[in-house]
Amino acid sequence: MTPRGQEEVVHNDAFTRWMMGVIAALMTAAVIGLFTMSNTLARIDERVAVLMEKAASANNSIMELTKTQQLHEQRINNLEKSK
């Protein structure tokens, strides 16, 4: 016959091993999740950089068109005044 205290220790030891297995699985899943999230964020960062480049290019084009339009309006006004 085993003393009652030893049975509890064996039960607790099995429970501890089971819990360590669960904790190890959760930690592994967390590391994989962080790695995946890091890759996803890097891809999002690249996409945002490309969009920002396109927006800057479009802004420059709009500014050039505005300046060209203003120059044309000035020329037209000057021609109308000279008539």
HTML snippet that shows the backbone in 3Dmol.js (N, CA, C, O; Angstrom):
<script src="https://3Dmol.org/build/3Dmol-min.js"></script>
<div id="view" style="width:600px;height:400px;position:relative"></div>
<script>
const pdb = `
ATOM      1  N   MET A   1       0.813  -1.157   0.000  1.00  0.00           N
ATOM      2  CA  MET A   1       0.000   0.000   0.000  1.00  0.00           C
ATOM      3  C   MET A   1       0.880   1.252   0.000  1.00  0.00           C
ATOM      4  O   MET A   1       1.858   1.355   0.741  1.00  0.00           O
ATOM      5  N   THR A   2       0.501   2.180  -0.844  1.00  0.00           N
ATOM      6  CA  THR A   2       1.267   3.424  -0.905  1.00  0.00           C
ATOM      7  C   THR A   2       0.616   4.457  -0.008  1.00  0.00           C
ATOM      8  O   THR A   2      -0.607   4.508   0.122  1.00  0.00           O
ATOM      9  N   PRO A   3       1.431   5.259   0.594  1.00  0.00           N
ATOM     10  CA  PRO A   3       0.843   6.315   1.425  1.00  0.00           C
ATOM     11  C   PRO A   3       0.062   7.303   0.577  1.00  0.00           C
ATOM     12  O   PRO A   3       0.342   7.495  -0.606  1.00  0.00           O
ATOM     13  N   ARG A   4      -0.897   7.907   1.192  1.00  0.00           N
ATOM     14  CA  ARG A   4      -1.778   8.834   0.474  1.00  0.00           C
ATOM     15  C   ARG A   4      -1.001  10.009  -0.110  1.00  0.00           C
ATOM     16  O   ARG A   4      -1.334  10.447  -1.211  1.00  0.00           O
ATOM     17  N   GLY A   5      -0.033  10.518   0.534  1.00  0.00           N
ATOM     18  CA  GLY A   5       0.755  11.647   0.075  1.00  0.00           C
ATOM     19  C   GLY A   5       1.469  11.346  -1.235  1.00  0.00           C
ATOM     20  O   GLY A   5       1.574  12.221  -2.094  1.00  0.00           O
ATOM     21  N   GLN A   6       1.960  10.121  -1.400  1.00  0.00           N
ATOM     22  CA  GLN A   6       2.686   9.761  -2.623  1.00  0.00           C
ATOM     23  C   GLN A   6       1.743   9.731  -3.826  1.00  0.00           C
ATOM     24  O   GLN A   6       2.125  10.160  -4.915  1.00  0.00           O
ATOM     25  N   GLU A   7       0.540   9.240  -3.652  1.00  0.00           N
ATOM     26  CA  GLU A   7      -0.420   9.206  -4.755  1.00  0.00           C
ATOM     27  C   GLU A   7      -0.720  10.616  -5.254  1.00  0.00           C
ATOM     28  O   GLU A   7      -0.816  10.844  -6.460  1.00  0.00           O
ATOM     29  N   GLU A   8      -0.866  11.552  -4.335  1.00  0.00           N
ATOM     30  CA  GLU A   8      -1.135  12.929  -4.726  1.00  0.00           C
ATOM     31  C   GLU A   8       0.045  13.516  -5.473  1.00  0.00           C
ATOM     32  O   GLU A   8      -0.138  14.270  -6.428  1.00  0.00           O
ATOM     33  N   VAL A   9       1.250  13.181  -5.051  1.00  0.00           N
ATOM     34  CA  VAL A   9       2.447  13.690  -5.721  1.00  0.00           C
ATOM     35  C   VAL A   9       2.507  13.147  -7.134  1.00  0.00           C
ATOM     36  O   VAL A   9       2.807  13.894  -8.066  1.00  0.00           O
ATOM     37  N   VAL A  10       2.228  11.860  -7.318  1.00  0.00           N
ATOM     38  CA  VAL A  10       2.238  11.269  -8.655  1.00  0.00           C
ATOM     39  C   VAL A  10       1.159  11.921  -9.508  1.00  0.00           C
ATOM     40  O   VAL A  10       1.400  12.230 -10.675  1.00  0.00           O
ATOM     41  N   HIS A  11      -0.018  12.133  -8.949  1.00  0.00           N
ATOM     42  CA  HIS A  11      -1.096  12.782  -9.691  1.00  0.00           C
ATOM     43  C   HIS A  11      -0.693  14.209 -10.066  1.00  0.00           C
ATOM     44  O   HIS A  11      -0.894  14.635 -11.203  1.00  0.00           O
ATOM     45  N   ASN A  12      -0.136  14.928  -9.127  1.00  0.00           N
ATOM     46  CA  ASN A  12       0.295  16.293  -9.396  1.00  0.00           C
ATOM     47  C   ASN A  12       1.409  16.315 -10.423  1.00  0.00           C
ATOM     48  O   ASN A  12       1.460  17.224 -11.252  1.00  0.00           O
ATOM     49  N   ASP A  13       2.301  15.339 -10.391  1.00  0.00           N
ATOM     50  CA  ASP A  13       3.400  15.272 -11.351  1.00  0.00           C
ATOM     51  C   ASP A  13       2.853  15.047 -12.764  1.00  0.00           C
ATOM     52  O   ASP A  13       3.325  15.675 -13.712  1.00  0.00           O
ATOM     53  N   ALA A  14       1.868  14.164 -12.914  1.00  0.00           N
ATOM     54  CA  ALA A  14       1.256  13.921 -14.219  1.00  0.00           C
ATOM     55  C   ALA A  14       0.522  15.176 -14.689  1.00  0.00           C
ATOM     56  O   ALA A  14       0.584  15.535 -15.865  1.00  0.00           O
ATOM     57  N   PHE A  15      -0.160  15.827 -13.779  1.00  0.00           N
ATOM     58  CA  PHE A  15      -0.861  17.066 -14.126  1.00  0.00           C
ATOM     59  C   PHE A  15       0.141  18.141 -14.545  1.00  0.00           C
ATOM     60  O   PHE A  15      -0.088  18.871 -15.510  1.00  0.00           O
ATOM     61  N   THR A  16       1.242  18.230 -13.820  1.00  0.00           N
ATOM     62  CA  THR A  16       2.274  19.219 -14.150  1.00  0.00           C
ATOM     63  C   THR A  16       2.836  18.950 -15.542  1.00  0.00           C
ATOM     64  O   THR A  16       3.009  19.876 -16.334  1.00  0.00           O
ATOM     65  N   ARG A  17       3.122  17.683 -15.840  1.00  0.00           N
ATOM     66  CA  ARG A  17       3.635  17.351 -17.180  1.00  0.00           C
ATOM     67  C   ARG A  17       2.616  17.689 -18.259  1.00  0.00           C
ATOM     68  O   ARG A  17       2.976  18.196 -19.321  1.00  0.00           O
ATOM     69  N   TRP A  18       1.346  17.410 -17.988  1.00  0.00           N
ATOM     70  CA  TRP A  18       0.295  17.726 -18.957  1.00  0.00           C
ATOM     71  C   TRP A  18       0.204  19.235 -19.169  1.00  0.00           C
ATOM     72  O   TRP A  18       0.097  19.702 -20.303  1.00  0.00           O
ATOM     73  N   MET A  19       0.248  19.993 -18.075  1.00  0.00           N
ATOM     74  CA  MET A  19       0.172  21.453 -18.175  1.00  0.00           C
ATOM     75  C   MET A  19       1.396  22.024 -18.898  1.00  0.00           C
ATOM     76  O   MET A  19       1.264  22.970 -19.675  1.00  0.00           O
ATOM     77  N   MET A  20       2.566  21.469 -18.655  1.00  0.00           N
ATOM     78  CA  MET A  20       3.773  21.933 -19.344  1.00  0.00           C
ATOM     79  C   MET A  20       3.650  21.673 -20.843  1.00  0.00           C
ATOM     80  O   MET A  20       4.091  22.486 -21.655  1.00  0.00           O
ATOM     81  N   GLY A  21       3.063  20.563 -21.203  1.00  0.00           N
ATOM     82  CA  GLY A  21       2.833  20.265 -22.621  1.00  0.00           C
ATOM     83  C   GLY A  21       1.887  21.280 -23.252  1.00  0.00           C
ATOM     84  O   GLY A  21       2.121  21.754 -24.364  1.00  0.00           O
ATOM     85  N   VAL A  22       0.818  21.609 -22.531  1.00  0.00           N
ATOM     86  CA  VAL A  22      -0.142  22.599 -23.027  1.00  0.00           C
ATOM     87  C   VAL A  22       0.525  23.966 -23.148  1.00  0.00           C
ATOM     88  O   VAL A  22       0.352  24.660 -24.150  1.00  0.00           O
ATOM     89  N   ILE A  23       1.284  24.349 -22.127  1.00  0.00           N
ATOM     90  CA  ILE A  23       1.970  25.642 -22.144  1.00  0.00           C
ATOM     91  C   ILE A  23       2.986  25.704 -23.280  1.00  0.00           C
ATOM     92  O   ILE A  23       3.099  26.724 -23.959  1.00  0.00           O
ATOM     93  N   ALA A  24       3.723  24.614 -23.488  1.00  0.00           N
ATOM     94  CA  ALA A  24       4.708  24.579 -24.580  1.00  0.00           C
ATOM     95  C   ALA A  24       4.009  24.723 -25.936  1.00  0.00           C
ATOM     96  O   ALA A  24       4.505  25.423 -26.818  1.00  0.00           O
ATOM     97  N   ALA A  25       2.864  24.065 -26.102  1.00  0.00           N
ATOM     98  CA  ALA A  25       2.122  24.172 -27.358  1.00  0.00           C
ATOM     99  C   ALA A  25       1.623  25.595 -27.571  1.00  0.00           C
ATOM    100  O   ALA A  25       1.685  26.116 -28.684  1.00  0.00           O
ATOM    101  N   LEU A  26       1.126  26.229 -26.504  1.00  0.00           N
ATOM    102  CA  LEU A  26       0.646  27.603 -26.618  1.00  0.00           C
ATOM    103  C   LEU A  26       1.787  28.564 -26.926  1.00  0.00           C
ATOM    104  O   LEU A  26       1.624  29.492 -27.718  1.00  0.00           O
ATOM    105  N   MET A  27       2.932  28.346 -26.306  1.00  0.00           N
ATOM    106  CA  MET A  27       4.084  29.218 -26.577  1.00  0.00           C
ATOM    107  C   MET A  27       4.567  29.054 -28.015  1.00  0.00           C
ATOM    108  O   MET A  27       4.946  30.032 -28.660  1.00  0.00           O
ATOM    109  N   THR A  28       4.553  27.839 -28.511  1.00  0.00           N
ATOM    110  CA  THR A  28       4.936  27.599 -29.897  1.00  0.00           C
ATOM    111  C   THR A  28       3.964  28.295 -30.846  1.00  0.00           C
ATOM    112  O   THR A  28       4.374  28.920 -31.824  1.00  0.00           O
ATOM    113  N   ALA A  29       2.684  28.179 -30.547  1.00  0.00           N
ATOM    114  CA  ALA A  29       1.683  28.850 -31.378  1.00  0.00           C
ATOM    115  C   ALA A  29       1.865  30.362 -31.327  1.00  0.00           C
ATOM    116  O   ALA A  29       1.682  31.036 -32.340  1.00  0.00           O
ATOM    117  N   ALA A  30       2.221  30.904 -30.168  1.00  0.00           N
ATOM    118  CA  ALA A  30       2.434  32.351 -30.042  1.00  0.00           C
ATOM    119  C   ALA A  30       3.637  32.791 -30.869  1.00  0.00           C
ATOM    120  O   ALA A  30       3.583  33.825 -31.535  1.00  0.00           O
ATOM    121  N   VAL A  31       4.714  32.025 -30.834  1.00  0.00           N
ATOM    122  CA  VAL A  31       5.910  32.375 -31.618  1.00  0.00           C
ATOM    123  C   VAL A  31       5.590  32.336 -33.104  1.00  0.00           C
ATOM    124  O   VAL A  31       5.981  33.235 -33.849  1.00  0.00           O
ATOM    125  N   ILE A  32       4.886  31.309 -33.539  1.00  0.00           N
ATOM    126  CA  ILE A  32       4.505  31.216 -34.951  1.00  0.00           C
ATOM    127  C   ILE A  32       3.590  32.375 -35.320  1.00  0.00           C
ATOM    128  O   ILE A  32       3.738  32.961 -36.393  1.00  0.00           O
ATOM    129  N   GLY A  33       2.649  32.712 -34.447  1.00  0.00           N
ATOM    130  CA  GLY A  33       1.746  33.831 -34.695  1.00  0.00           C
ATOM    131  C   GLY A  33       2.488  35.148 -34.803  1.00  0.00           C
ATOM    132  O   GLY A  33       2.195  35.956 -35.685  1.00  0.00           O
ATOM    133  N   LEU A  34       3.445  35.374 -33.918  1.00  0.00           N
ATOM    134  CA  LEU A  34       4.236  36.605 -33.980  1.00  0.00           C
ATOM    135  C   LEU A  34       5.054  36.679 -35.261  1.00  0.00           C
ATOM    136  O   LEU A  34       5.152  37.743 -35.873  1.00  0.00           O
ATOM    137  N   PHE A  35       5.637  35.565 -35.669  1.00  0.00           N
ATOM    138  CA  PHE A  35       6.413  35.535 -36.901  1.00  0.00           C
ATOM    139  C   PHE A  35       5.521  35.844 -38.101  1.00  0.00           C
ATOM    140  O   PHE A  35       5.897  36.622 -38.977  1.00  0.00           O
ATOM    141  N   THR A  36       4.349  35.234 -38.134  1.00  0.00           N
ATOM    142  CA  THR A  36       3.409  35.474 -39.228  1.00  0.00           C
ATOM    143  C   THR A  36       2.948  36.923 -39.232  1.00  0.00           C
ATOM    144  O   THR A  36       2.863  37.549 -40.289  1.00  0.00           O
ATOM    145  N   MET A  37       2.650  37.459 -38.047  1.00  0.00           N
ATOM    146  CA  MET A  37       2.217  38.850 -37.953  1.00  0.00           C
ATOM    147  C   MET A  37       3.326  39.794 -38.414  1.00  0.00           C
ATOM    148  O   MET A  37       3.062  40.798 -39.075  1.00  0.00           O
ATOM    149  N   SER A  38       4.565  39.464 -38.060  1.00  0.00           N
ATOM    150  CA  SER A  38       5.699  40.288 -38.471  1.00  0.00           C
ATOM    151  C   SER A  38       5.822  40.318 -39.993  1.00  0.00           C
ATOM    152  O   SER A  38       6.039  41.377 -40.582  1.00  0.00           O
ATOM    153  N   ASN A  39       5.682  39.156 -40.624  1.00  0.00           N
ATOM    154  CA  ASN A  39       5.739  39.098 -42.096  1.00  0.00           C
ATOM    155  C   ASN A  39       4.586  39.877 -42.718  1.00  0.00           C
ATOM    156  O   ASN A  39       4.774  40.586 -43.706  1.00  0.00           O
ATOM    157  N   THR A  40       3.406  39.749 -42.147  1.00  0.00           N
ATOM    158  CA  THR A  40       2.244  40.464 -42.671  1.00  0.00           C
ATOM    159  C   THR A  40       2.436  41.971 -42.547  1.00  0.00           C
ATOM    160  O   THR A  40       2.130  42.719 -43.476  1.00  0.00           O
ATOM    161  N   LEU A  41       2.941  42.412 -41.408  1.00  0.00           N
ATOM    162  CA  LEU A  41       3.182  43.843 -41.217  1.00  0.00           C
ATOM    163  C   LEU A  41       4.241  44.366 -42.181  1.00  0.00           C
ATOM    164  O   LEU A  41       4.142  45.497 -42.657  1.00  0.00           O
ATOM    165  N   ALA A  42       5.248  43.554 -42.471  1.00  0.00           N
ATOM    166  CA  ALA A  42       6.277  43.972 -43.429  1.00  0.00           C
ATOM    167  C   ALA A  42       5.661  44.150 -44.817  1.00  0.00           C
ATOM    168  O   ALA A  42       5.982  45.105 -45.524  1.00  0.00           O
ATOM    169  N   ARG A  43       4.777  43.231 -45.206  1.00  0.00           N
ATOM    170  CA  ARG A  43       4.124  43.357 -46.510  1.00  0.00           C
ATOM    171  C   ARG A  43       3.209  44.572 -46.549  1.00  0.00           C
ATOM    172  O   ARG A  43       3.159  45.277 -47.557  1.00  0.00           O
ATOM    173  N   ILE A  44       2.493  44.823 -45.473  1.00  0.00           N
ATOM    174  CA  ILE A  44       1.629  46.000 -45.412  1.00  0.00           C
ATOM    175  C   ILE A  44       2.461  47.269 -45.503  1.00  0.00           C
ATOM    176  O   ILE A  44       2.077  48.224 -46.177  1.00  0.00           O
ATOM    177  N   ASP A  45       3.609  47.278 -44.819  1.00  0.00           N
ATOM    178  CA  ASP A  45       4.500  48.438 -44.862  1.00  0.00           C
ATOM    179  C   ASP A  45       4.983  48.701 -46.287  1.00  0.00           C
ATOM    180  O   ASP A  45       5.045  49.851 -46.721  1.00  0.00           O
ATOM    181  N   GLU A  46       5.323  47.641 -47.010  1.00  0.00           N
ATOM    182  CA  GLU A  46       5.746  47.797 -48.409  1.00  0.00           C
ATOM    183  C   GLU A  46       4.617  48.373 -49.260  1.00  0.00           C
ATOM    184  O   GLU A  46       4.842  49.258 -50.086  1.00  0.00           O
ATOM    185  N   ARG A  47       3.408  47.868 -49.053  1.00  0.00           N
ATOM    186  CA  ARG A  47       2.268  48.360 -49.832  1.00  0.00           C
ATOM    187  C   ARG A  47       1.991  49.826 -49.538  1.00  0.00           C
ATOM    188  O   ARG A  47       1.695  50.601 -50.448  1.00  0.00           O
ATOM    189  N   VAL A  48       2.087  50.207 -48.265  1.00  0.00           N
ATOM    190  CA  VAL A  48       1.860  51.598 -47.892  1.00  0.00           C
ATOM    191  C   VAL A  48       2.928  52.488 -48.525  1.00  0.00           C
ATOM    192  O   VAL A  48       2.626  53.589 -48.985  1.00  0.00           O
ATOM    193  N   ALA A  49       4.177  52.013 -48.549  1.00  0.00           N
ATOM    194  CA  ALA A  49       5.252  52.797 -49.157  1.00  0.00           C
ATOM    195  C   ALA A  49       4.988  53.011 -50.645  1.00  0.00           C
ATOM    196  O   ALA A  49       5.204  54.106 -51.164  1.00  0.00           O
ATOM    197  N   VAL A  50       4.522  51.971 -51.331  1.00  0.00           N
ATOM    198  CA  VAL A  50       4.210  52.092 -52.759  1.00  0.00           C
ATOM    199  C   VAL A  50       3.058  53.078 -52.958  1.00  0.00           C
ATOM    200  O   VAL A  50       3.108  53.923 -53.852  1.00  0.00           O
ATOM    201  N   LEU A  51       2.024  52.970 -52.126  1.00  0.00           N
ATOM    202  CA  LEU A  51       0.891  53.892 -52.237  1.00  0.00           C
ATOM    203  C   LEU A  51       1.318  55.331 -51.963  1.00  0.00           C
ATOM    204  O   LEU A  51       0.849  56.253 -52.631  1.00  0.00           O
ATOM    205  N   MET A  52       2.196  55.530 -50.994  1.00  0.00           N
ATOM    206  CA  MET A  52       2.676  56.873 -50.694  1.00  0.00           C
ATOM    207  C   MET A  52       3.480  57.436 -51.871  1.00  0.00           C
ATOM    208  O   MET A  52       3.374  58.621 -52.186  1.00  0.00           O
ATOM    209  N   GLU A  53       4.280  56.588 -52.516  1.00  0.00           N
ATOM    210  CA  GLU A  53       5.020  57.016 -53.710  1.00  0.00           C
ATOM    211  C   GLU A  53       4.069  57.446 -54.813  1.00  0.00           C
ATOM    212  O   GLU A  53       4.263  58.482 -55.448  1.00  0.00           O
ATOM    213  N   LYS A  54       3.039  56.636 -55.033  1.00  0.00           N
ATOM    214  CA  LYS A  54       2.060  56.965 -56.068  1.00  0.00           C
ATOM    215  C   LYS A  54       1.320  58.259 -55.737  1.00  0.00           C
ATOM    216  O   LYS A  54       1.063  59.075 -56.623  1.00  0.00           O
ATOM    217  N   ALA A  55       0.982  58.445 -54.474  1.00  0.00           N
ATOM    218  CA  ALA A  55       0.285  59.667 -54.066  1.00  0.00           C
ATOM    219  C   ALA A  55       1.185  60.886 -54.265  1.00  0.00           C
ATOM    220  O   ALA A  55       0.723  61.933 -54.717  1.00  0.00           O
ATOM    221  N   ALA A  56       2.458  60.753 -53.929  1.00  0.00           N
ATOM    222  CA  ALA A  56       3.395  61.861 -54.115  1.00  0.00           C
ATOM    223  C   ALA A  56       3.556  62.179 -55.595  1.00  0.00           C
ATOM    224  O   ALA A  56       3.609  63.348 -55.978  1.00  0.00           O
ATOM    225  N   SER A  57       3.632  61.153 -56.423  1.00  0.00           N
ATOM    226  CA  SER A  57       3.752  61.351 -57.860  1.00  0.00           C
ATOM    227  C   SER A  57       2.507  62.032 -58.418  1.00  0.00           C
ATOM    228  O   SER A  57       2.603  62.941 -59.243  1.00  0.00           O
ATOM    229  N   ALA A  58       1.345  61.589 -57.964  1.00  0.00           N
ATOM    230  CA  ALA A  58       0.100  62.203 -58.421  1.00  0.00           C
ATOM    231  C   ALA A  58       0.014  63.658 -57.964  1.00  0.00           C
ATOM    232  O   ALA A  58      -0.454  64.517 -58.711  1.00  0.00           O
ATOM    233  N   ASN A  59       0.459  63.933 -56.752  1.00  0.00           N
ATOM    234  CA  ASN A  59       0.454  65.302 -56.242  1.00  0.00           C
ATOM    235  C   ASN A  59       1.371  66.189 -57.079  1.00  0.00           C
ATOM    236  O   ASN A  59       1.017  67.321 -57.407  1.00  0.00           O
ATOM    237  N   ASN A  60       2.548  65.671 -57.424  1.00  0.00           N
ATOM    238  CA  ASN A  60       3.470  66.438 -58.270  1.00  0.00           C
ATOM    239  C   ASN A  60       2.867  66.717 -59.638  1.00  0.00           C
ATOM    240  O   ASN A  60       3.003  67.816 -60.175  1.00  0.00           O
ATOM    241  N   SER A  61       2.204  65.722 -60.194  1.00  0.00           N
ATOM    242  CA  SER A  61       1.563  65.907 -61.500  1.00  0.00           C
ATOM    243  C   SER A  61       0.465  66.968 -61.424  1.00  0.00           C
ATOM    244  O   SER A  61       0.334  67.800 -62.321  1.00  0.00           O
ATOM    245  N   ILE A  62      -0.312  66.934 -60.359  1.00  0.00           N
ATOM    246  CA  ILE A  62      -1.379  67.926 -60.190  1.00  0.00           C
ATOM    247  C   ILE A  62      -0.785  69.324 -60.051  1.00  0.00           C
ATOM    248  O   ILE A  62      -1.298  70.283 -60.627  1.00  0.00           O
ATOM    249  N   MET A  63       0.285  69.432 -59.292  1.00  0.00           N
ATOM    250  CA  MET A  63       0.925  70.746 -59.118  1.00  0.00           C
ATOM    251  C   MET A  63       1.466  71.271 -60.457  1.00  0.00           C
ATOM    252  O   MET A  63       1.335  72.458 -60.757  1.00  0.00           O
ATOM    253  N   GLU A  64       2.066  70.394 -61.250  1.00  0.00           N
ATOM    254  CA  GLU A  64       2.574  70.804 -62.568  1.00  0.00           C
ATOM    255  C   GLU A  64       1.435  71.244 -63.480  1.00  0.00           C
ATOM    256  O   GLU A  64       1.554  72.249 -64.181  1.00  0.00           O
ATOM    257  N   LEU A  65       0.338  70.502 -63.475  1.00  0.00           N
ATOM    258  CA  LEU A  65      -0.816  70.867 -64.295  1.00  0.00           C
ATOM    259  C   LEU A  65      -1.408  72.199 -63.851  1.00  0.00           C
ATOM    260  O   LEU A  65      -1.815  73.012 -64.681  1.00  0.00           O
ATOM    261  N   THR A  66      -1.453  72.417 -62.548  1.00  0.00           N
ATOM    262  CA  THR A  66      -1.980  73.681 -62.037  1.00  0.00           C
ATOM    263  C   THR A  66      -1.108  74.847 -62.493  1.00  0.00           C
ATOM    264  O   THR A  66      -1.621  75.878 -62.926  1.00  0.00           O
ATOM    265  N   LYS A  67       0.209  74.682 -62.395  1.00  0.00           N
ATOM    266  CA  LYS A  67       1.119  75.747 -62.834  1.00  0.00           C
ATOM    267  C   LYS A  67       0.981  76.009 -64.329  1.00  0.00           C
ATOM    268  O   LYS A  67       0.976  77.159 -64.768  1.00  0.00           O
ATOM    269  N   THR A  68       0.871  74.934 -65.105  1.00  0.00           N
ATOM    270  CA  THR A  68       0.711  75.087 -66.556  1.00  0.00           C
ATOM    271  C   THR A  68      -0.591  75.807 -66.872  1.00  0.00           C
ATOM    272  O   THR A  68      -0.626  76.683 -67.735  1.00  0.00           O
ATOM    273  N   GLN A  69      -1.657  75.440 -66.178  1.00  0.00           N
ATOM    274  CA  GLN A  69      -2.948  76.081 -66.403  1.00  0.00           C
ATOM    275  C   GLN A  69      -2.887  77.568 -66.041  1.00  0.00           C
ATOM    276  O   GLN A  69      -3.438  78.403 -66.757  1.00  0.00           O
ATOM    277  N   GLN A  70      -2.223  77.896 -64.942  1.00  0.00           N
ATOM    278  CA  GLN A  70      -2.095  79.296 -64.545  1.00  0.00           C
ATOM    279  C   GLN A  70      -1.298  80.088 -65.587  1.00  0.00           C
ATOM    280  O   GLN A  70      -1.637  81.229 -65.900  1.00  0.00           O
ATOM    281  N   LEU A  71      -0.238  79.475 -66.117  1.00  0.00           N
ATOM    282  CA  LEU A  71       0.552  80.154 -67.161  1.00  0.00           C
ATOM    283  C   LEU A  71      -0.290  80.414 -68.408  1.00  0.00           C
ATOM    284  O   LEU A  71      -0.220  81.487 -69.008  1.00  0.00           O
ATOM    285  N   HIS A  72      -1.087  79.414 -68.786  1.00  0.00           N
ATOM    286  CA  HIS A  72      -1.952  79.582 -69.956  1.00  0.00           C
ATOM    287  C   HIS A  72      -2.992  80.673 -69.721  1.00  0.00           C
ATOM    288  O   HIS A  72      -3.276  81.468 -70.616  1.00  0.00           O
ATOM    289  N   GLU A  73      -3.556  80.709 -68.518  1.00  0.00           N
ATOM    290  CA  GLU A  73      -4.534  81.750 -68.206  1.00  0.00           C
ATOM    291  C   GLU A  73      -3.892  83.138 -68.249  1.00  0.00           C
ATOM    292  O   GLU A  73      -4.506  84.091 -68.729  1.00  0.00           O
ATOM    293  N   GLN A  74      -2.673  83.252 -67.756  1.00  0.00           N
ATOM    294  CA  GLN A  74      -1.967  84.534 -67.812  1.00  0.00           C
ATOM    295  C   GLN A  74      -1.718  84.950 -69.257  1.00  0.00           C
ATOM    296  O   GLN A  74      -1.885  86.118 -69.606  1.00  0.00           O
ATOM    297  N   ARG A  75      -1.321  84.004 -70.091  1.00  0.00           N
ATOM    298  CA  ARG A  75      -1.083  84.307 -71.510  1.00  0.00           C
ATOM    299  C   ARG A  75      -2.368  84.756 -72.195  1.00  0.00           C
ATOM    300  O   ARG A  75      -2.378  85.710 -72.973  1.00  0.00           O
ATOM    301  N   ILE A  76      -3.452  84.044 -71.889  1.00  0.00           N
ATOM    302  CA  ILE A  76      -4.738  84.411 -72.497  1.00  0.00           C
ATOM    303  C   ILE A  76      -5.141  85.811 -72.035  1.00  0.00           C
ATOM    304  O   ILE A  76      -5.579  86.627 -72.846  1.00  0.00           O
ATOM    305  N   ASN A  77      -4.997  86.091 -70.747  1.00  0.00           N
ATOM    306  CA  ASN A  77      -5.335  87.434 -70.230  1.00  0.00           C
ATOM    307  C   ASN A  77      -4.463  88.512 -70.888  1.00  0.00           C
ATOM    308  O   ASN A  77      -4.957  89.582 -71.246  1.00  0.00           O
ATOM    309  N   ASN A  78      -3.192  88.229 -71.042  1.00  0.00           N
ATOM    310  CA  ASN A  78      -2.285  89.192 -71.692  1.00  0.00           C
ATOM    311  C   ASN A  78      -2.677  89.422 -73.152  1.00  0.00           C
ATOM    312  O   ASN A  78      -2.637  90.554 -73.635  1.00  0.00           O
ATOM    313  N   LEU A  79      -3.053  88.361 -73.849  1.00  0.00           N
ATOM    314  CA  LEU A  79      -3.474  88.499 -75.245  1.00  0.00           C
ATOM    315  C   LEU A  79      -4.771  89.320 -75.342  1.00  0.00           C
ATOM    316  O   LEU A  79      -4.915  90.155 -76.235  1.00  0.00           O
ATOM    317  N   GLU A  80      -5.716  89.075 -74.414  1.00  0.00           N
ATOM    318  CA  GLU A  80      -6.971  89.810 -74.424  1.00  0.00           C
ATOM    319  C   GLU A  80      -6.755  91.295 -74.119  1.00  0.00           C
ATOM    320  O   GLU A  80      -7.433  92.152 -74.685  1.00  0.00           O
ATOM    321  N   LYS A  81      -5.816  91.593 -73.230  1.00  0.00           N
ATOM    322  CA  LYS A  81      -5.517  92.978 -72.874  1.00  0.00           C
ATOM    323  C   LYS A  81      -4.838  93.708 -74.038  1.00  0.00           C
ATOM    324  O   LYS A  81      -5.037  94.906 -74.236  1.00  0.00           O
ATOM    325  N   SER A  82      -4.041  92.971 -74.793  1.00  0.00           N
ATOM    326  CA  SER A  82      -3.299  93.608 -75.889  1.00  0.00           C
ATOM    327  C   SER A  82      -4.203  93.907 -77.099  1.00  0.00           C
ATOM    328  O   SER A  82      -3.793  94.660 -77.982  1.00  0.00           O
ATOM    329  N   LYS A  83      -5.381  93.359 -77.164  1.00  0.00           N
ATOM    330  CA  LYS A  83      -6.280  93.576 -78.308  1.00  0.00           C
ATOM    331  C   LYS A  83      -6.918  94.878 -78.255  1.00  0.00           C
ATOM    332  O   LYS A  83      -7.703  95.217 -79.140  1.00  0.00           O
TER     333      LYS A  83
END
`;
const viewer = $3Dmol.createViewer("view");
viewer.addModel(pdb, "pdb");
viewer.setStyle({}, {cartoon: {color: "spectrum"}});
viewer.zoomTo();
viewer.render();
</script>
